[in-house]
Amino acid sequence: MLNRLALRLCTVRALRGKTFAGQNVLDSEHGAIDELATEQPKPFIIVYTDDASYSVLRRDLFGTGGSDRVDSGTQKLVIEIGITQRMVIDKDEDGTPIAEAVSLRTNSSMELTLDLIERQVKMALMDTRDEAQWAEMWRRFAIEIKDQDSQRGASARDGLRFAGRQISLSVELPKDPLPGAIGLLWQSFLGLAESDADLAQVVPALRKELSDPGLNDYQAIRGSYGLTKDEAKALQIEPDIGHLSDAPIAQVMREMGVTGIGSDVDPEALS
């Protein structure tokens, strides 16, 4: 799902430089978070997009809508915060010293820092200043937050204490873009992505994926909802037979499965 991809990318960039983790906001790091923590010099955040549950209307695999079922039509967005007792937070992101360096060697200071970073995460995603363009884009993809969970984790490895916090959001996404229909939302996202040094490299691949596959209008509609030819004809989605293509009418009729009009018409005679 491309909207899921966009949600995760927006989250990472909206958080960078806005918390005690600084630029140390990672995209989908695999492996145990406590193992990763031993390699990190300062607090870190990892963003994942986990399980999703959508209600599909007939065969519409692009749909992300919900129903009356609990927790339906949602994408899980997971934001994990990790710190260890070796870390020291002594500067703001712009390099200026904060009022007092925060040592994380005690349990209470680790808990305090986790709570502060969780607050900073929420503030960053809700940031409405003009320069917070990624936060604004995040809110355009996150139509609604259905549920919000916050869970704590802790462990010790080789004598090093680790503490973490997992924020899990159940997000309602827009319908995924249809083939050849980029739309204003994705045009805006791609324009913003081109200004990011890392994302600019993948923008051409995304544009190609969203480009027009060369379908006729009726074919695009059929594909958008997963309709068979018979269903499309019953719904009067397909145009008059003479406008389907420049091919001979008999050929078009054969492609549609039509073998004649009435009992006395030979489609080959129409070519």
C-alpha positions as CSV (number, residue, x, y, z in Angstrom):
1,M,0.0,0.0,0.0
2,L,1.6,3.3,-1.1
3,N,-0.3,5.3,1.4
4,R,1.2,3.2,4.2
5,L,4.6,3.9,2.8
6,A,3.9,7.6,2.7
7,L,2.6,7.6,6.3
8,R,5.8,6.0,7.6
9,L,8.1,8.3,5.6
10,C,6.2,11.4,6.7
11,T,6.4,10.2,10.4
12,V,10.2,9.7,10.3
13,R,10.8,13.2,8.8
14,A,8.3,14.9,11.0
15,L,10.1,13.6,14.1
16,R,13.7,14.3,13.0
17,G,15.2,17.2,14.9
18,K,12.1,17.6,17.1
19,T,12.9,15.4,20.1
20,F,15.9,14.5,22.3
21,A,16.7,11.8,19.7
22,G,17.7,14.6,17.3
23,Q,18.2,13.2,13.8
24,N,18.4,9.6,15.2
25,V,15.0,8.6,13.9
26,L,15.2,5.4,12.0
27,D,12.9,3.8,9.4
28,S,11.9,0.2,10.0
29,E,15.1,-1.1,11.7
30,H,14.8,-4.9,12.1
31,G,16.0,-6.8,15.1
32,A,15.5,-6.5,18.8
33,I,15.3,-3.0,20.0
34,D,17.4,-3.7,23.1
35,E,20.1,-5.1,20.9
36,L,20.0,-2.0,18.7
37,A,20.2,0.2,21.8
38,T,23.7,-0.9,22.7
39,E,25.0,0.6,19.4
40,Q,23.2,4.0,19.8
41,P,25.1,7.0,21.3
42,K,22.0,8.9,22.1
43,P,18.2,8.3,22.5
44,F,16.7,6.9,19.3
45,I,13.3,6.5,17.7
46,I,12.3,3.7,15.2
47,V,9.2,4.0,13.1
48,Y,7.3,1.0,11.7
49,T,4.1,0.3,9.9
50,D,2.8,-2.9,11.2
51,D,-0.4,-4.9,10.7
52,A,-3.4,-3.4,8.9
53,S,-7.1,-4.4,8.7
54,Y,-9.2,-3.1,5.8
55,S,-12.8,-3.8,4.8
56,V,-12.8,-4.5,1.1
57,L,-15.9,-3.6,-0.9
58,R,-16.3,-6.6,-3.2
59,R,-12.9,-6.8,-4.9
60,D,-11.6,-3.3,-4.3
61,L,-8.1,-4.1,-3.1
62,F,-7.2,-0.3,-3.2
63,G,-9.7,0.4,-0.5
64,T,-8.7,1.2,3.1
65,G,-12.2,1.9,4.5
66,G,-13.6,0.5,7.7
67,S,-16.9,-0.9,8.8
68,D,-18.8,-1.3,12.0
69,R,-16.4,-3.9,13.2
70,V,-14.1,-2.9,16.0
71,D,-10.7,-1.7,14.8
72,S,-11.5,-2.1,11.1
73,G,-10.1,0.0,8.3
74,T,-6.9,0.9,10.2
75,Q,-3.2,0.8,9.8
76,K,-0.9,0.3,12.8
77,L,1.8,3.0,13.0
78,V,4.3,2.1,15.7
79,I,6.8,4.6,17.1
80,E,9.4,3.0,19.4
81,I,11.6,5.1,21.7
82,G,14.8,3.6,23.2
83,I,17.4,4.9,25.7
84,T,20.2,3.3,27.8
85,Q,21.9,4.3,31.0
86,R,25.1,5.2,29.1
87,M,23.4,8.0,27.2
88,V,23.6,11.6,28.3
89,I,21.3,14.3,26.9
90,D,23.3,17.6,27.2
91,K,22.3,19.6,24.1
92,D,19.3,20.7,22.2
93,E,19.1,19.7,18.5
94,D,20.6,23.1,17.5
95,G,23.7,22.5,19.6
96,T,22.9,24.8,22.5
97,P,23.2,23.4,26.0
98,I,20.0,22.7,27.8
99,A,19.6,24.1,31.4
100,E,21.1,21.0,32.9
101,A,22.6,17.8,31.4
102,V,20.2,14.8,31.9
103,S,22.1,11.7,33.0
104,L,20.2,8.5,32.4
105,R,22.0,6.4,34.9
106,T,19.1,6.2,37.3
107,N,15.7,4.5,36.7
108,S,13.9,7.7,37.5
109,S,15.8,9.8,35.0
110,M,15.3,7.1,32.3
111,E,11.5,7.2,33.0
112,L,11.5,11.0,32.9
113,T,13.3,11.1,29.6
114,L,10.9,8.5,28.0
115,D,7.9,10.6,29.1
116,L,9.5,13.8,27.7
117,I,10.3,12.2,24.4
118,E,6.8,10.7,24.1
119,R,5.5,14.2,24.6
120,Q,7.9,15.6,22.0
121,V,6.8,13.0,19.5
122,K,3.2,14.1,19.8
123,M,4.1,17.7,19.7
124,A,6.1,17.1,16.5
125,L,3.2,15.4,14.7
126,M,0.8,18.1,15.8
127,D,3.2,21.0,14.8
128,T,1.3,23.5,12.7
129,R,4.1,26.0,12.1
130,D,4.8,26.8,8.4
131,E,8.2,25.1,8.4
132,A,6.7,21.8,9.7
133,Q,5.8,20.7,6.3
134,W,6.3,17.0,7.0
135,A,3.9,17.1,10.0
136,E,1.3,18.8,7.8
137,M,1.8,16.1,5.2
138,W,1.5,13.4,7.9
139,R,-1.9,14.8,9.0
140,R,-3.1,14.6,5.4
141,F,-2.4,10.9,5.3
142,A,-3.6,10.2,8.8
143,I,-7.3,10.9,8.3
144,E,-8.2,9.7,11.8
145,I,-6.5,8.1,14.8
146,K,-8.8,5.4,16.0
147,D,-6.8,4.2,19.0
148,Q,-3.6,5.1,20.8
149,D,-1.6,2.8,23.0
150,S,1.6,3.4,25.0
151,Q,3.6,0.5,26.3
152,R,6.8,0.4,28.3
153,G,9.6,-2.1,27.9
154,A,12.9,-2.6,29.7
155,S,15.8,-5.1,29.8
156,A,19.4,-5.4,30.8
157,R,22.1,-6.8,28.4
158,D,25.7,-7.2,29.6
159,G,25.0,-5.1,32.6
160,L,23.6,-2.2,30.5
161,R,20.1,-1.1,31.4
162,F,17.7,-0.3,28.6
163,A,14.3,1.3,28.7
164,G,11.9,1.8,25.9
165,R,8.4,3.0,25.1
166,Q,6.2,1.9,22.2
167,I,3.5,4.2,20.9
168,S,1.0,2.4,18.7
169,L,-1.5,4.4,16.6
170,S,-4.4,2.9,14.7
171,V,-4.6,5.2,11.7
172,E,-7.3,5.5,9.1
173,L,-5.7,6.0,5.7
174,P,-7.1,7.5,2.5
175,K,-8.0,5.1,-0.4
176,D,-4.8,4.1,-2.1
177,P,-4.1,6.0,-5.4
178,L,-5.6,4.3,-8.4
179,P,-3.4,3.4,-11.4
180,G,-2.8,6.6,-13.4
181,A,-4.6,8.8,-10.9
182,I,-1.9,10.5,-8.8
183,G,-4.3,13.0,-7.3
184,L,-3.5,16.2,-5.4
185,L,-2.4,14.4,-2.2
186,W,0.3,12.4,-3.9
187,Q,1.3,15.3,-6.1
188,S,2.0,17.3,-2.9
189,F,3.8,14.4,-1.3
190,L,6.1,13.8,-4.3
191,G,6.8,17.5,-4.5
192,L,7.9,17.6,-0.9
193,A,9.8,14.3,-1.2
194,E,11.9,15.9,-4.0
195,S,13.2,18.4,-1.5
196,D,14.6,15.6,0.7
197,A,18.0,14.4,-0.3
198,D,17.3,10.7,0.5
199,L,13.7,10.6,-0.8
200,A,14.6,12.4,-4.0
201,Q,16.3,9.2,-5.2
202,V,13.1,7.1,-5.0
203,V,10.7,9.7,-6.4
204,P,11.2,8.6,-10.0
205,A,10.2,5.0,-9.0
206,L,7.1,6.3,-7.2
207,R,6.1,8.4,-10.1
208,K,6.5,5.4,-12.4
209,E,4.3,3.3,-10.1
210,L,1.6,6.0,-10.1
211,S,1.8,6.8,-13.8
212,D,-0.9,6.1,-16.3
213,P,-0.6,2.4,-17.4
214,G,-2.3,3.2,-20.7
215,L,-5.8,1.9,-19.9
216,N,-9.0,3.2,-21.5
217,D,-11.3,4.9,-19.0
218,Y,-13.6,2.0,-18.8
219,Q,-10.7,-0.4,-18.1
220,A,-9.4,1.9,-15.4
221,I,-12.8,1.9,-13.7
222,R,-13.1,-1.9,-14.0
223,G,-9.6,-2.3,-12.5
224,S,-10.3,0.2,-9.7
225,Y,-13.1,-1.9,-8.3
226,G,-12.1,-5.4,-9.6
227,L,-15.1,-5.8,-11.9
228,T,-15.4,-8.6,-14.4
229,K,-16.5,-7.7,-17.9
230,D,-20.0,-9.0,-17.3
231,E,-20.3,-6.9,-14.1
232,A,-19.1,-3.8,-15.9
233,K,-21.6,-4.3,-18.7
234,A,-24.4,-4.8,-16.2
235,L,-23.5,-1.5,-14.5
236,Q,-23.2,0.2,-18.0
237,I,-19.6,1.1,-17.3
238,E,-18.3,0.1,-20.7
239,P,-19.1,2.5,-23.5
240,D,-20.8,1.7,-26.7
241,I,-19.0,-1.1,-28.5
242,G,-17.9,1.1,-31.4
243,H,-16.0,3.4,-29.1
244,L,-13.9,0.7,-27.3
245,S,-11.0,0.8,-29.7
246,D,-10.0,1.3,-33.3
247,A,-10.0,-2.5,-33.9
248,P,-12.7,-4.0,-36.2
249,I,-16.0,-4.3,-34.5
250,A,-16.0,-8.1,-34.8
251,Q,-12.7,-8.3,-33.0
252,V,-13.9,-6.1,-30.2
253,M,-17.0,-8.2,-29.9
254,R,-15.0,-11.3,-29.7
255,E,-12.8,-9.8,-26.9
256,M,-16.0,-8.9,-25.0
257,G,-17.4,-12.4,-25.5
258,V,-20.2,-11.3,-27.8
259,T,-20.8,-13.8,-30.6
260,G,-23.7,-12.1,-32.3
261,I,-26.6,-9.7,-32.1
262,G,-29.7,-11.8,-32.2
263,S,-29.7,-15.2,-33.8
264,D,-29.1,-14.2,-37.4
265,V,-26.1,-11.9,-37.2
266,D,-22.6,-13.1,-38.0
267,P,-20.1,-10.8,-36.2
268,E,-17.4,-11.6,-38.9
269,A,-19.7,-9.9,-41.5
270,L,-19.5,-6.7,-39.5
271,S,-15.7,-6.3,-40.1
